[in-house]
Amino acid sequence: MEKAHEKQLNDKEYKEIILSALFHDIGKFSQRTRNDKYKTDRENILCPYNREYNRFTHQHVLYTDGFFEYCRDTFENILPEKLSLQNIQDHACRHHDRQQDTLDYIVSVADHISSGADRSKKEIESESTVKFYRQPLLSIFCKVSLKGEVEYGYNYKKFFYNLKPLRPQNSFPDESVTIDENQYENLWNCFVADFNKLSEKKYNYNSLLRSIDSLFEQYLWCIPSSTIDEPDVSLYDHLITTAAFASVLYQYHSLTNSLHDENSIKDINAKKFLFILGDLSGIQNYIFNLKNTAKNAKLLRARSFELQLITDSVAQLILDNFYLPHFCNLMNAGGRFLLVLPNVDGVNDVLIKIKYRIEEYFIKKYFGELSLNISDGVDASAIDLNRENFRYLYEEISASAREAKLKKFQVYLAKNSPVIEHEYNQIRGNEKICEYCEKRAKPENRDACYICDKLIRIGAKIPKSEFLLFTKDKKDSLEIKLLPDNSEFELLISDKGKDIPENVTLAVKLKGFEPGYPVIHIPYYLPRYTKPIKDDYGNIVESKNEGDIKLFEDIEKEAEGYNKLAMLKADVDYLGLIFYEGLHKYLSISRYTTLSRMLNYFFSEVLNYEIEKNYKDIYVIFSGGDDLCIIGPWDKIIDFTISVREKFKAFTCFNEYINISAGITLFKHNLPVKFVTEKAEEELDKSKRYEDKEKMNFKNKITIFGTTMEWKDFKEAIRIGNELASMIKNNRISKGLAYRLLRYYFAYKKAIKGDINPVNMLWCSHFAYDVARNVREKKDREWIKKIIYENIENLKVIATYALYKNR
């Protein structure tokens, strides 16, 4: 499909404006080093003069100007041909009341839209305070409140980020953070060094933008974009959203012949923007609907990986059709994305055509089991994006997305029969059906259809891969046709960038940051064999060589005691309400992207880091957005679950309104994974629905062994369970007594529900007699009686855990 707007734009000018917007406030970074060598002396040209303060203001633009001069050689090496570095520099530096042409106003208006308010006077006051450079970035999470009557700014504990590159271990906020110009100087030097490394590669325009994006995320994520009021938006989020709105504004005014109309560009009431939300439905049913357990480990990971890329691919397909940069994908996590487009004639017609292609693809490949529902566009003006109004726009976008979910495949089915004939005829023809999906025909002498076979091979290759390569050359590649006419991808096993072929259009780093490469946050840690596994005859077992993905049957054996696996499912409570109500009238587009990005970072990177470091036998099926699903040895899953909750609370500033609920189910490796998932989902649902009416406490629970409990009780139950397990192991109490503890628990539960059978009513005296007769040591008798009386509600979890540890 021809790109909708490409031929109608001045391509050179358009690309320059996007880069200008992307770098327009980079000087705020170097300004806080308080080192004058990073700025220029063009004060009378670039800075507005304020008569009230009798000085030139907005000094950071001089540092932005200085960055272009300081890194001029790098810019000249990395910029695609025909782009003018001087134009980019001038537009970036003239966005504060020193505009010389209407293109400068594009950057200025985009800047104000991103910030959600006109902060010009306060910026002047902020610059006049000597210690503004000591202000750390305030975590957005500590400000969230779900008390409807409480205005933004209620009394809360403040948590800040340290001035360090983005790493999982650096991403936790702290109450005690102090920063100074020396820390800024050190971080700035690292940033500039990595920026200069970009000149070692050649880029097309889009790969350059993505590489700069990843570089900015690494270093600007912890820097406040403004030190006015409470600085809770990072410079990174501000710059990328400014670039997004600048690109849309340029297109809007170019396509409406108003690019040189200053008043039109500054008009904040015109509906210039169109927002659409995409939502992938049927994710879990697709991932877990496997009919053969033989290749579970590879297929689960590959399907999850595939869906992440499909969501990215659809979002980029839409943006490509409108010739927009990836920045216009404002949110992309958990199978959802939010795009901003120019609200001009013909956009909706193009969207209908794109929807048709996407729906056709999902019906033909996934038979409707998966759908990517794209909302109708919601138009908006700059005033709608003001922080007093954005929450209402967000609700309108969400409502449009909910409506789209009720009209799955409507565009395609309005013109086509719903009957899926091709695969049906293939199966009828050879009567051979894939053993894994049971949906497609398979070739002779193979157990998998072409799609499952490819996914199995990709699943095997993921753990060994460093890069994800987008390429038009399909030779010798493990490609997935993501969408018609879209670029395929292959997974390249490489630990050096020099090994990447020249025909690659985009190389994305799968793990860790490396200057010059975009980073994609996809958690893909998988347990692997550290040495070959041999059979009874000394032969290496197929698929069990060093580096191969560890099979579930072997992961199961890593459990202490009972050889069982467990599945953990967890997600964030009240997420929609947190976005809509959590920041009240101060929700801006930048705060929205910050909330979304940081939550996704926790689930996709922080947890992956924790698993790789401390829980190497845990298998990540999916983790991103606001939820996770993992499999591992049952005891390791329990330990990890406690760690997840504690780290999540620390990551979100111990905010009482931001919590997770979880469900755990145990199973044997040969049980169909779809059945296991349904059981884990049921346990999670119990946690979500459980109501403690006395405490008025909803959600924020965990369910395990059929028992729903609060997190603090769960942690305590496991602690006691470990002590009880140790006593059993050391023969201080018998397994028989531990089993009888369960009997006493059930008698207690029946008694409090009104079953006055003598066995139930006398459980306490029977228990005391049992302990007195069968526990030798007095201190052990006293301990077990005290523990049980104080934790009778959670005795089922305590006893079951201890018994499983000793199976």
PyMOL commands that set and color helices and strands:
alter all, ss='L'
color gray80, all
select helices_A, chain A and resi 6-8+11-23+27-31+36-38+43-46+60-70+72-78+85-93+102-115+120-127+132-134+140-143+168-170+181-200+205-220+235-255+262-265+283-288+293-321+326-328+347-366+383-385+390-405+410-413+421-430+450-464+497-499+552-558+575-581+584-586+589-614+634-651+673-689+711-729+735-752+758-761+763-774+778-790+792-805
alter helices_A, ss='H'
color red, helices_A
select strands_A, chain A and resi 49-50+55-56+273-281+329-333+336-342+371-374+378-380+467-471+488-492+504-509+565-572+619-624+627-633+660-667+691-692+697-698+701-704+707-710
alter strands_A, ss='S'
color yellow, strands_A
deselect
rebuild
show_as cartoon
